Amino acid sequence: MKKTVLFGSGFIVATGITVMLVSFRLPAPLEPMAHCPIPVVTGEGPTPQPTLAIEAKKKSKGCVFKTAFEGEGLDSSFALRTPESVLKSERRGLEWLVKAQANDGGYGAGSHSRQDITDPLAVSTDPATTAMVCMALLRMGSTLEQGEYKVQLKGATEYLLVNVEKAPKDAMNITALQGTQIQAKLGANIDVALTAQYLSNLAAKLGEQHPMKLRTMRALNTCVGIIQRSQNSDGSVRGDGWAGVLQSSFAASALESAKSQGADVDEEALDLARDYQKANFDVGSGTSVTERAAGVTLYAVSGSTRNSAAEAREVKEVVAKAKKEGRVAEAAPVNEETLQQAGYTPAQAQRMTTSYEVFNAAKGQAQSDDVLNGFGNNGGEEFLSFLQTGESLIIGKDDGWKNWYQKTTGRLVSIQNQDGSWNGHHCITSPVFCTATSLLILSVNNDIEHLLAQGAVKYR
């Protein structure tokens, strides 16, 4: 059994009776970007270059991200340049990942019962893993029409769309495949949640007249329907795995993303999904409910942070606007009374105050060293939790994302395998799944504008 502990000043790799201590240093402090746009890796040439779309944006309106209110902009210092060490790590990871694609266009993690099979071409393909790879390729600059890996992305997208389109009307998932690593550890219906997230991300990149737009939205609505149909009365998703809270967290995030793209999301279902995640964290005691998180605080707290981020940001922006307009006293704290003065109904004020408190308490725990240890070493669940935390900080427009990015990318670069891949050391060990998730983390600053737009939800 191989075990890796990577937190602190180094990490320990133990295989059999051999123990090796490997030290590493975090990269130098990151500099704020001096100008937009955010660099996107295209894989072309020794130094990644911005895409043509981003260059066009640079020439037009300058460096401004739109927020929910009055077209106010966000200073470009919120974004960070990607360190060269991270860019090199990304390129190595991408080169390994694209070679893992199967003939049917999909990617596979393998079965839970045969984790000894690590050859990505010797396992069955599955939608969950394929969706993670698609999201990584998209975030790193490829589209269906351009980018070094457009062919791979197009093939993987077709694989997912076909799986969605073939799913029975009363299905709880989009695949008949059972017992994959991802399903066993996250939940039996995780494939549809991750596919919905990818389709939302893809839809955001497609213009209204794009020939793939309609098909993508139809598939997204199918996934939304399945997620909502599989929702339990408490807001969780049926078919818990070992860490089922993560399946429910990704399902909630998928509904939120789908709503931002105009999909047919039921508002009550989304509220219920968010409430379930927020209920896993107690602000008063600062503790998480880990019963459905395999007893691991990291899994529960990252979900609580992710699914309260958009509402917490909304509260912050609404209160700031109300103070600017004189409807709320400048020194007023964020509480139910203040939110009612800002325009919320009593019920909305209660709900949104909870979101604000959970986000601000959980985000700190999600980044603390004792929580980051997770299960004691890294499996795919840890990588997913890191991803949720980082994205939530950006969606919530929290400057703390910069410290998270520096710490987390330093860890990932240090544990990358010699062949360019990453793999887990417990539970989800699949090198394909772990590599895709790691690349999503390393390149998260490529997607800042999209994530900020996703969190810009006006209050009801």
C-alpha positions as CSV (number, residue, x, y, z in Angstrom):
1,M,0.0,0.0,0.0
2,K,1.3,3.4,-0.9
3,K,0.6,6.3,1.4
4,T,1.4,9.9,0.9
5,V,1.2,12.7,3.5
6,L,2.0,16.0,1.9
7,F,1.2,18.8,4.3
8,G,3.7,20.9,6.2
9,S,7.2,21.3,4.9
10,G,7.3,18.1,2.8
11,F,5.5,14.9,2.2
12,I,6.0,11.3,3.0
13,V,5.7,8.5,0.5
14,A,5.5,5.0,2.0
15,T,5.4,1.9,-0.1
16,G,5.7,-1.4,1.7
17,I,8.5,-1.0,4.2
18,T,10.3,1.8,2.4
19,V,9.6,5.3,3.7
20,M,10.9,8.4,1.8
21,L,10.7,12.0,3.0
22,V,10.6,14.5,0.2
23,S,10.9,18.2,1.0
24,F,9.4,20.9,-1.1
25,R,9.1,24.6,-1.1
26,L,6.1,26.6,-2.2
27,P,6.5,28.9,-5.1
28,A,7.4,32.5,-4.6
29,P,4.5,34.8,-3.7
30,L,2.3,35.4,-6.7
31,E,2.1,38.8,-8.3
32,P,-1.3,40.3,-9.2
33,M,-1.9,40.5,-12.9
34,A,-0.8,43.9,-14.2
35,H,-3.4,43.7,-17.0
36,C,-6.1,41.5,-18.4
37,P,-6.8,39.2,-20.0
38,I,-6.3,36.0,-17.9
39,P,-3.8,33.9,-19.7
40,V,-5.2,30.6,-21.1
41,V,-3.1,27.6,-21.9
42,T,-3.4,26.6,-25.5
43,G,-0.5,24.2,-25.7
44,E,1.0,25.9,-28.7
45,G,4.6,27.0,-28.5
46,P,7.0,27.0,-25.5
47,T,5.0,29.7,-23.7
48,P,1.2,29.5,-23.6
49,Q,-0.5,32.4,-25.3
50,P,-3.9,34.0,-24.9
51,T,-6.6,32.8,-27.2
52,L,-7.9,35.0,-30.0
53,A,-11.2,35.5,-28.1
54,I,-9.3,36.9,-25.1
55,E,-7.1,39.1,-27.3
56,A,-10.3,40.6,-28.8
57,K,-11.6,41.3,-25.4
58,K,-8.4,43.0,-24.4
59,K,-8.7,45.4,-27.3
60,S,-12.3,46.3,-26.6
61,K,-13.4,47.1,-23.1
62,G,-10.3,46.7,-21.1
63,C,-9.9,44.9,-17.8
64,V,-13.3,44.8,-16.1
65,F,-15.4,42.0,-14.8
66,K,-19.1,42.7,-14.4
67,T,-20.8,42.2,-11.1
68,A,-24.5,41.9,-10.3
69,F,-25.2,45.6,-9.6
70,E,-24.9,48.7,-11.7
71,G,-22.2,47.3,-14.0
72,E,-19.5,47.8,-11.3
73,G,-16.2,46.4,-12.2
74,L,-13.7,44.2,-10.4
75,D,-10.1,45.3,-10.3
76,S,-7.8,43.1,-12.3
77,S,-5.6,42.5,-9.3
78,F,-8.2,39.8,-8.3
79,A,-6.6,37.6,-11.0
80,L,-3.1,36.2,-10.8
81,R,-0.4,35.3,-13.3
82,T,0.2,31.6,-13.5
83,P,3.8,30.8,-12.2
84,E,6.1,29.1,-14.7
85,S,6.4,26.0,-12.5
86,V,2.6,25.6,-12.7
87,L,2.5,26.1,-16.5
88,K,5.1,23.4,-16.9
89,S,3.2,21.1,-14.7
90,E,0.0,21.8,-16.6
91,R,1.7,21.0,-20.0
92,R,3.1,17.7,-18.7
93,G,-0.3,16.8,-17.2
94,L,-2.2,17.6,-20.4
95,E,0.2,15.6,-22.6
96,W,-0.3,12.6,-20.4
97,L,-4.1,13.0,-20.2
98,V,-4.9,13.3,-23.9
99,K,-3.2,10.0,-24.5
100,A,-5.6,8.3,-22.1
101,Q,-8.6,8.7,-24.4
102,A,-10.4,5.5,-25.5
103,N,-11.6,4.8,-29.0
104,D,-15.2,5.7,-28.1
105,G,-14.1,9.2,-27.1
106,G,-14.5,8.6,-23.4
107,Y,-12.1,8.3,-20.5
108,G,-12.3,5.8,-17.6
109,A,-11.3,5.5,-14.0
110,G,-11.8,1.8,-13.8
111,S,-13.8,-0.3,-11.4
112,H,-13.6,-0.2,-7.6
113,S,-13.0,-3.9,-7.4
114,R,-9.9,-3.7,-9.8
115,Q,-8.0,-0.7,-8.6
116,D,-4.8,-2.6,-9.5
117,I,-5.5,-1.8,-13.2
118,T,-3.9,1.6,-13.7
119,D,-3.6,1.5,-17.5
120,P,-6.2,4.1,-18.6
121,L,-6.7,2.2,-21.9
122,A,-7.4,-1.1,-20.1
123,V,-10.6,0.1,-18.2
124,S,-14.1,0.9,-19.3
125,T,-15.0,4.5,-20.0
126,D,-17.4,6.3,-17.8
127,P,-19.2,9.7,-18.0
128,A,-18.0,11.0,-14.6
129,T,-14.3,10.7,-15.5
130,T,-15.0,11.9,-19.1
131,A,-16.8,15.0,-17.8
132,M,-13.8,15.8,-15.5
133,V,-11.4,15.5,-18.5
134,C,-13.7,17.7,-20.6
135,M,-13.8,20.4,-18.0
136,A,-10.0,20.4,-17.7
137,L,-9.5,20.6,-21.5
138,L,-12.1,23.4,-21.7
139,R,-10.6,25.4,-18.8
140,M,-7.1,25.1,-20.3
141,G,-8.0,26.7,-23.6
142,S,-9.4,24.1,-26.0
143,T,-12.9,24.5,-27.5
144,L,-14.9,22.4,-29.9
145,E,-13.4,24.4,-32.8
146,Q,-9.9,25.5,-31.7
147,G,-7.1,24.7,-29.4
148,E,-4.5,21.9,-29.6
149,Y,-6.9,19.4,-28.1
150,K,-10.1,20.3,-29.9
151,V,-10.3,16.9,-31.4
152,Q,-10.1,15.1,-28.1
153,L,-12.6,17.5,-26.5
154,K,-15.1,17.1,-29.4
155,G,-14.9,13.3,-29.2
156,A,-15.3,13.3,-25.4
157,T,-18.3,15.7,-25.7
158,E,-20.0,13.5,-28.2
159,Y,-19.5,10.6,-25.9
160,L,-21.3,12.4,-23.1
161,L,-24.1,13.7,-25.2
162,V,-24.8,10.2,-26.6
163,N,-24.9,8.8,-23.0
164,V,-27.4,11.5,-22.0
165,E,-29.6,11.1,-25.0
166,K,-29.8,7.3,-24.6
167,A,-30.7,7.5,-20.9
168,P,-34.3,6.2,-20.2
169,K,-36.8,8.8,-19.2
170,D,-37.1,7.5,-15.6
171,A,-33.4,7.0,-15.1
172,M,-31.5,8.2,-12.1
173,N,-28.2,8.3,-14.0
174,I,-27.0,8.5,-17.5
175,T,-25.1,5.3,-17.6
176,A,-25.9,1.6,-16.9
177,L,-22.3,1.1,-15.8
178,Q,-22.0,0.3,-12.1
179,G,-19.2,-0.1,-9.6
180,T,-16.8,2.4,-10.9
181,Q,-14.2,4.0,-8.6
182,I,-16.0,7.3,-8.8
183,Q,-19.5,5.8,-8.1
184,A,-18.3,3.6,-5.2
185,K,-16.7,6.5,-3.4
186,L,-18.9,9.5,-4.3
187,G,-22.2,8.0,-5.2
188,A,-24.1,5.9,-7.7
189,N,-25.4,9.0,-9.5
190,I,-22.3,11.1,-9.6
191,D,-22.0,10.7,-13.4
192,V,-25.0,12.9,-14.1
193,A,-23.9,15.6,-11.7
194,L,-20.4,16.0,-13.2
195,T,-21.8,15.8,-16.8
196,A,-24.3,18.5,-16.0
197,Q,-21.5,20.7,-14.7
198,Y,-19.5,20.2,-17.9
199,L,-22.5,20.9,-20.1
200,S,-23.1,24.2,-18.2
201,N,-19.5,25.2,-18.7
202,L,-19.7,24.3,-22.4
203,A,-23.0,26.2,-22.9
204,A,-21.3,29.3,-21.5
205,K,-18.8,29.1,-24.2
206,L,-21.2,28.6,-27.1
207,G,-23.0,31.5,-28.8
208,E,-26.7,31.3,-29.2
209,Q,-26.4,30.5,-32.9
210,H,-23.7,27.8,-32.4
211,P,-24.8,24.5,-34.0
212,M,-24.1,22.7,-30.8
213,K,-26.0,25.1,-28.5
214,L,-29.5,23.6,-28.7
215,R,-28.2,20.0,-28.4
216,T,-26.1,21.0,-25.4
217,M,-29.0,22.7,-23.6
218,R,-31.3,19.8,-24.3
219,A,-28.8,17.4,-22.7
220,L,-28.3,19.8,-19.8
221,N,-32.0,20.0,-19.1
222,T,-32.1,16.2,-19.2
223,C,-29.4,16.0,-16.6
224,V,-31.1,18.7,-14.4
225,G,-34.3,16.6,-14.5
226,I,-32.5,13.5,-13.4
227,I,-30.7,15.3,-10.5
228,Q,-34.0,16.8,-9.3
229,R,-35.7,13.5,-9.6
230,S,-33.0,11.8,-7.5
231,Q,-33.1,14.4,-4.8
232,N,-34.0,13.2,-1.3
233,S,-36.4,15.2,1.0
234,D,-33.4,16.6,2.8
235,G,-31.8,17.9,-0.3
236,S,-29.1,15.2,-0.7
237,V,-28.9,12.9,-3.7
238,R,-29.8,9.2,-3.6
239,G,-27.2,6.5,-3.9
240,D,-24.6,7.7,-1.4
241,G,-21.1,6.3,-1.8
242,W,-18.3,6.3,0.8
243,A,-18.3,10.1,0.8
244,G,-21.8,10.7,-0.5
245,V,-21.8,14.3,0.7
246,L,-19.5,15.1,-2.2
247,Q,-22.0,13.7,-4.7
248,S,-24.7,15.9,-3.3
249,S,-22.4,18.9,-3.2
250,F,-21.5,18.5,-6.9
251,A,-25.2,18.0,-7.7
252,A,-26.0,21.3,-6.0
253,S,-23.2,23.1,-7.8
254,A,-24.4,21.6,-11.1
255,L,-27.9,22.9,-10.5
256,E,-26.5,26.4,-9.7
257,S,-24.4,26.4,-12.8
258,A,-27.2,25.1,-15.0
259,K,-29.5,27.9,-13.7
260,S,-26.9,30.5,-14.6
261,Q,-27.2,29.2,-18.2
262,G,-30.9,29.3,-18.4
263,A,-31.6,25.6,-17.8
264,D,-35.0,24.4,-16.4
265,V,-33.9,24.4,-12.7
266,D,-36.5,24.3,-10.0
267,E,-35.8,27.0,-7.5
268,E,-37.0,25.0,-4.6
269,A,-34.8,22.0,-5.6
270,L,-31.8,24.3,-5.7
271,D,-32.6,25.9,-2.4
272,L,-33.0,22.5,-0.8
273,A,-29.7,21.3,-2.2
274,R,-27.9,24.3,-0.9
275,D,-29.6,24.0,2.5
276,Y,-28.4,20.4,2.8
277,Q,-24.8,21.5,2.3
278,K,-25.1,24.5,4.7
279,A,-26.6,22.2,7.3
280,N,-23.4,20.2,7.4
281,F,-21.6,23.0,9.1
282,D,-22.5,24.5,12.5
283,V,-21.4,28.1,12.7
284,G,-21.8,28.3,16.5
285,S,-19.5,25.4,17.3
286,G,-17.4,25.6,14.1
287,T,-17.9,21.9,13.5
288,S,-19.0,19.8,10.5
289,V,-21.4,17.0,10.2
290,T,-19.3,14.2,8.7
291,E,-21.7,11.2,9.0
292,R,-22.1,11.1,5.2
293,A,-18.5,12.4,4.5
294,A,-16.7,9.2,5.6
295,G,-15.9,11.0,8.9
296,V,-13.6,13.4,7.0
297,T,-14.1,17.1,7.8
298,L,-12.5,18.2,4.6
299,Y,-15.2,16.6,2.4
300,A,-18.1,18.2,4.4
301,V,-16.6,21.6,4.9
302,S,-15.6,22.1,1.3
303,G,-19.2,21.3,0.2
304,S,-20.6,23.8,2.8
305,T,-18.2,26.5,1.5
306,R,-19.0,25.8,-2.2
307,N,-22.7,25.8,-1.8
308,S,-23.0,29.0,0.3
309,A,-20.5,31.0,-1.8
310,A,-22.9,32.6,-4.3
311,E,-25.5,33.6,-1.7
312,A,-22.8,34.9,0.6
313,R,-21.4,37.1,-2.1
314,E,-24.9,38.3,-3.0
315,V,-25.4,39.4,0.7
316,K,-22.1,41.2,0.7
317,E,-23.0,43.1,-2.5
318,V,-26.6,43.9,-1.5
319,V,-25.5,45.3,1.9
320,A,-22.7,47.4,0.3
321,K,-25.2,48.8,-2.2
322,A,-27.7,49.5,0.5
323,K,-25.1,51.3,2.6
324,K,-24.0,53.4,-0.4
325,E,-27.6,54.4,-1.0
326,G,-28.2,55.3,2.7
327,R,-30.8,52.6,3.4
328,V,-28.5,50.8,5.8
329,A,-26.3,52.4,8.4
330,E,-22.6,52.4,7.5
331,A,-21.6,50.4,10.6
332,A,-24.5,48.0,10.4
333,P,-23.5,44.3,10.8
334,V,-24.6,41.6,8.4
335,N,-27.7,40.1,10.2
336,E,-31.3,39.5,9.5
337,E,-32.4,43.0,10.5
338,T,-29.8,44.6,8.1
339,L,-30.9,42.4,5.3
340,Q,-34.5,43.3,5.7
341,Q,-33.5,47.0,5.6
342,A,-31.6,46.2,2.4
343,G,-34.8,44.8,0.8
344,Y,-35.1,41.1,1.7
345,T,-38.2,39.6,3.1
346,P,-37.9,38.2,6.6
347,A,-37.7,34.6,5.3
348,Q,-35.1,35.6,2.7
349,A,-33.1,37.5,5.3
350,Q,-33.0,34.5,7.6
351,R,-31.8,32.2,4.8
352,M,-29.2,34.5,3.4
353,T,-27.8,35.4,6.8
354,T,-27.2,31.7,7.3
355,S,-25.4,31.4,3.9
356,Y,-23.2,34.4,4.8
357,E,-22.3,33.0,8.2
358,V,-21.6,29.5,6.9
359,F,-19.4,30.7,4.0
360,N,-17.3,32.9,6.2
361,A,-16.8,30.3,8.9
362,A,-16.4,27.3,6.6
363,K,-13.9,28.8,4.2
364,G,-11.4,29.2,7.0
365,Q,-11.8,25.6,8.2
366,A,-11.5,24.4,4.6
367,Q,-8.0,25.9,4.3
368,S,-6.7,25.0,7.7
369,D,-3.8,22.5,7.8
370,D,-5.5,20.0,10.1
371,V,-8.5,19.8,7.9
372,L,-6.5,19.7,4.7
373,N,-5.0,16.5,5.8
374,G,-8.3,14.9,4.9
375,F,-8.1,11.1,5.2
376,G,-4.4,11.4,6.0
377,N,-3.2,11.2,2.4
378,N,-4.5,12.1,-1.0
379,G,-7.3,10.3,-2.9
380,G,-9.4,11.7,-5.6
381,E,-11.8,12.9,-2.9
382,E,-9.1,15.2,-1.5
383,F,-8.4,16.7,-5.0
384,L,-12.2,17.3,-5.5
385,S,-12.4,19.0,-2.1
386,F,-9.5,21.3,-2.9
387,L,-11.2,22.2,-6.2
388,Q,-14.5,23.0,-4.5
389,T,-12.8,25.3,-2.0
390,G,-10.9,27.2,-4.6
391,E,-13.9,27.7,-6.9
392,S,-16.0,28.7,-4.0
393,L,-13.6,31.5,-3.0
394,I,-13.6,32.9,-6.5
395,I,-17.4,32.6,-6.9
396,G,-17.7,34.4,-3.5
397,K,-15.3,37.0,-4.8
398,D,-13.1,36.4,-1.8
399,D,-9.5,37.7,-2.0
400,G,-8.4,34.7,0.1
401,W,-8.4,32.6,-3.1
402,K,-4.9,33.9,-3.8
403,N,-3.4,32.3,-0.7
404,W,-5.4,29.1,-1.4
405,Y,-4.0,29.1,-5.0
406,Q,-0.4,29.5,-3.9
407,K,-0.6,26.8,-1.2
408,T,-2.5,24.3,-3.3
409,T,-0.6,24.6,-6.5
410,G,2.6,24.3,-4.6
411,R,1.4,21.0,-3.2
412,L,0.2,19.6,-6.5
413,V,3.3,20.5,-8.5
414,S,5.4,18.8,-5.8
415,I,3.5,15.5,-6.0
416,Q,3.1,15.2,-9.8
417,N,4.3,11.8,-11.1
418,Q,7.3,11.6,-13.4
419,D,5.1,10.8,-16.4
420,G,3.0,13.9,-15.9
421,S,0.0,12.3,-14.2
422,W,-1.3,12.4,-10.7
423,N,-2.9,9.5,-8.8
424,G,-4.7,8.9,-5.5
425,H,-3.3,6.8,-2.7
426,H,-6.7,5.7,-1.3
427,C,-10.2,5.2,-2.6
428,I,-10.2,7.1,-5.9
429,T,-6.8,6.2,-7.2
430,S,-7.5,6.6,-10.9
431,P,-4.7,8.5,-12.6
432,V,-7.1,9.8,-15.2
433,F,-9.6,11.2,-12.7
434,C,-6.9,12.6,-10.4
435,T,-5.0,14.2,-13.2
436,A,-8.1,15.9,-14.7
437,T,-9.0,17.2,-11.2
438,S,-5.5,18.4,-10.5
439,L,-5.4,20.3,-13.8
440,L,-8.7,21.9,-13.0
441,I,-7.2,23.2,-9.8
442,L,-3.9,24.4,-11.3
443,S,-5.7,26.3,-14.1
444,V,-8.6,27.7,-12.0
445,N,-7.4,31.3,-12.7
446,N,-8.1,30.7,-16.4
447,D,-11.8,30.6,-15.5
448,I,-12.1,33.5,-13.1
449,E,-14.5,35.5,-15.3
450,H,-16.8,32.5,-15.8
451,L,-16.8,31.7,-12.1
452,L,-17.5,35.2,-11.1
453,A,-20.4,35.4,-13.5
454,Q,-21.8,32.2,-12.1
455,G,-21.9,33.8,-8.6
456,A,-23.4,37.1,-9.8
457,V,-27.0,36.2,-8.8
458,K,-29.4,39.1,-8.0
459,Y,-31.4,38.8,-4.9
460,R,-35.0,37.8,-5.2
